[in-house]
């Protein structure tokens, strides 16, 4: 299934989907929003992923797919797109925190990482420092050298 992935900037639309999927949204603000990419259907936004860039590292966050649209490969495509965008922006490593999807991300090439060895910029995020519990899986993937896929456009 080929999916049209596009930059998403309407924060209320993003927050609505994230809330529907049980994700925290308190750290998403107009002043410094992450880059978000998403997939729309005729009814609106059905999937989203966020990317926060910090020099040579980035935080992949808020991967959410509306329940009615799960199991179709959309999440996998969004992650691949975010990886490609990160690589095109000079990112070497992507990090993420998850309480429920570590198996999914490990299948995509992410590996467990030590929270104590997290780059300072990642440690300073609200995702790392307060929103995700210490029991969350902390994962890393090298994306250096990936090329931007044609599934959408870079920010």
C-alpha positions as CSV (number, residue, x, y, z in Angstrom):
1,X,0.0,0.0,0.0
2,X,1.5,3.3,-1.0
3,X,0.5,6.2,1.2
4,X,0.7,9.9,0.6
5,X,2.7,11.3,3.5
6,X,2.7,15.1,4.0
7,X,3.9,17.7,6.5
8,X,1.2,18.4,9.0
9,X,1.1,21.8,10.8
10,X,-2.4,22.1,12.3
11,X,-1.5,21.4,15.9
12,X,-5.2,21.0,17.1
13,X,-5.7,18.3,14.4
14,X,-2.5,16.5,15.6
15,X,-3.4,16.8,19.2
16,X,-6.9,15.4,18.6
17,X,-5.5,12.3,16.9
18,X,-2.8,11.8,19.6
19,X,-5.4,12.2,22.4
20,X,-7.7,9.6,20.6
21,X,-4.7,7.2,20.6
22,X,-3.8,7.9,24.3
23,X,-0.7,10.0,23.8
24,X,0.4,12.9,25.9
25,X,0.1,16.3,24.2
26,X,1.0,18.8,27.0
27,X,4.4,19.4,25.5
28,X,3.3,20.3,22.0
29,X,3.2,24.0,21.6
30,X,2.9,26.6,18.9
31,X,6.2,28.2,19.9
32,X,8.4,25.2,19.1
33,X,6.4,22.4,17.6
34,X,8.2,19.3,16.3
35,X,8.0,18.5,12.7
36,X,5.0,16.4,12.1
37,X,4.2,14.2,9.1
38,X,0.9,12.5,8.5
39,X,-1.5,10.7,6.4
40,X,-5.0,11.9,5.6
41,X,-8.2,10.2,4.4
42,X,-11.3,11.9,3.2
43,X,-12.4,12.1,6.9
44,X,-9.2,13.8,8.1
45,X,-5.9,13.0,9.7
46,X,-5.6,9.2,10.3
47,X,-1.9,8.9,11.2
48,X,0.9,11.0,12.4
49,X,4.6,10.9,13.5
50,X,6.7,13.7,15.1
51,X,10.4,14.5,14.7
52,X,12.4,16.8,17.0
53,X,15.8,17.7,15.6
54,X,18.8,18.5,17.9
55,X,22.0,18.9,15.8
56,X,23.1,15.4,14.8
57,X,20.4,13.6,16.9
58,X,16.7,13.5,16.8
59,X,13.7,12.2,18.8
60,X,11.1,10.3,17.0
61,X,7.8,10.8,18.8
62,X,4.1,10.5,18.8
63,X,3.6,7.7,16.2
64,X,-0.1,7.3,16.2
65,X,-2.6,5.6,13.8
66,X,-6.3,5.9,14.3
67,X,-7.7,2.6,15.4
68,X,-9.8,2.1,12.2
69,X,-6.7,2.4,10.1
70,X,-4.2,0.1,11.9
71,X,-2.7,-3.0,10.4
72,X,-2.2,-1.5,6.9
73,X,1.5,-0.6,7.1
74,X,0.9,3.1,7.6
75,X,3.0,3.3,10.8
76,X,5.9,1.6,9.1
77,X,5.7,4.0,6.2
78,X,5.6,7.0,8.5
79,X,8.7,5.8,10.4
80,X,10.6,5.2,7.2
81,X,9.7,8.7,6.0
82,X,10.7,10.3,9.3
83,X,14.0,8.4,9.1
84,X,14.7,9.6,5.6
85,X,13.8,13.2,6.5
86,X,16.1,13.0,9.5
87,X,19.0,11.7,7.4
88,X,18.4,14.4,4.8
89,X,18.8,17.0,7.6
90,X,22.2,15.6,8.7
91,X,20.9,13.5,11.6
92,X,23.1,10.6,12.6
93,X,20.9,8.9,15.2
94,X,17.2,8.7,16.0
95,X,16.0,8.0,19.5
96,X,12.6,7.2,20.8
97,X,10.8,6.2,24.0
98,X,7.9,3.7,24.1
99,X,5.9,1.9,26.7
100,X,4.0,-0.4,24.2
101,X,5.7,-0.6,20.9
102,X,9.4,-1.7,21.4
103,X,8.9,-4.9,19.4
104,X,7.5,-2.9,16.5
105,X,10.4,-0.5,16.5
106,X,13.0,-3.3,17.0
107,X,11.7,-4.9,13.8
108,X,12.4,-1.6,12.0
109,X,16.0,-1.7,13.1
110,X,15.9,0.2,16.4
111,X,18.0,-1.2,19.2
112,X,17.8,-0.8,23.0
113,X,20.0,2.1,24.3
114,X,20.9,3.1,27.9
115,X,19.0,6.1,29.2
116,X,22.0,7.2,31.1
117,X,24.0,7.4,27.8
118,X,21.3,9.5,26.0
119,X,22.6,12.6,24.4
120,X,22.0,15.7,26.5
121,X,19.6,17.2,24.0
122,X,17.4,14.1,24.2
123,X,17.6,14.0,28.0
124,X,16.4,17.7,28.0
125,X,13.2,16.9,26.2
126,X,10.0,16.6,28.1
127,X,9.4,13.2,26.5
128,X,12.5,11.9,28.2
129,X,12.5,13.9,31.4
130,X,8.9,13.7,32.5
131,X,6.3,12.4,30.0
132,X,7.6,8.9,29.5
133,X,8.1,6.8,32.6
134,X,11.6,5.5,33.5
135,X,10.2,2.0,32.6
136,X,9.8,3.1,28.9
137,X,12.0,1.4,26.4
138,X,14.7,3.8,25.1
139,X,15.7,2.9,21.6
140,X,18.2,4.1,19.0
141,X,18.8,3.8,15.3
142,X,21.5,5.1,13.0
143,X,20.0,6.9,10.0
144,X,23.2,8.5,8.6
145,X,23.3,7.9,4.8
146,X,19.6,7.1,4.3
147,X,18.0,8.9,1.3
148,X,14.7,10.7,1.2
149,X,12.0,8.4,-0.1
150,X,9.4,9.7,-2.5
151,X,6.4,9.1,-0.1
152,X,6.2,12.7,0.8
153,X,8.2,15.9,1.1
154,X,10.7,17.1,3.7
155,X,9.8,20.0,5.9
